[in-house]
Amino acid sequence: MEKKPKYRLLIRQGGGPVIDTFESFGVVCQEFPFKHLPEAKELAKRDWYDENGEDVHIPADGLKFKAYDLEAKFVYSGSAENIHTDVSRFISYLYGRNVGGSPVLSIYDEYTKTGKSGVYLQGVSSSLFDISNADPDAIAVFTAKFRVTDPTSDIILNL
């Protein structure tokens, strides 16, 4: 009997349904390092040579933040005969190359209770660490690089 992970990684393409990556592909998230708030954008400023310091414009509604990249680590745990199909389907899903798919993702990690929208996949590592010879269930570890375009979005899980 397959053991379900304690925490889920939930993904939604565009306006489609929310999927659990383990239930759909046998893939769990080992690490998804979202930033609470990333680096602030450069502020508009003038540097007058005849005055000390800088004349900086700070927006009334607060600082603006830069988009950022992150590398997530995934683990596949399933049967040896399904590893290629499941992992390939998962990667295609992340790229939005499934039927009716979208490359724009909203991702929520139950472990960190953090979620962001406006996320897209930039690439997947070319090396797939497979240790299926050590275990009757196939286990593979791989990384994927994502771009978070909306760093201030905050997804809240509603059950």
Secondary structure by P-SEA (a helix, b strand, c coil): cbbbbcbbbbbbcccccccccccccccccccccccccccccccbbbbbccccccbbbbbcccbbbbbbbbbbbbbbbccccaaaaaaaaaaaaaacccccccccbbbbbccccccccccccccccccccccccccccbbbbbbbbbbbccccbbbbbcc
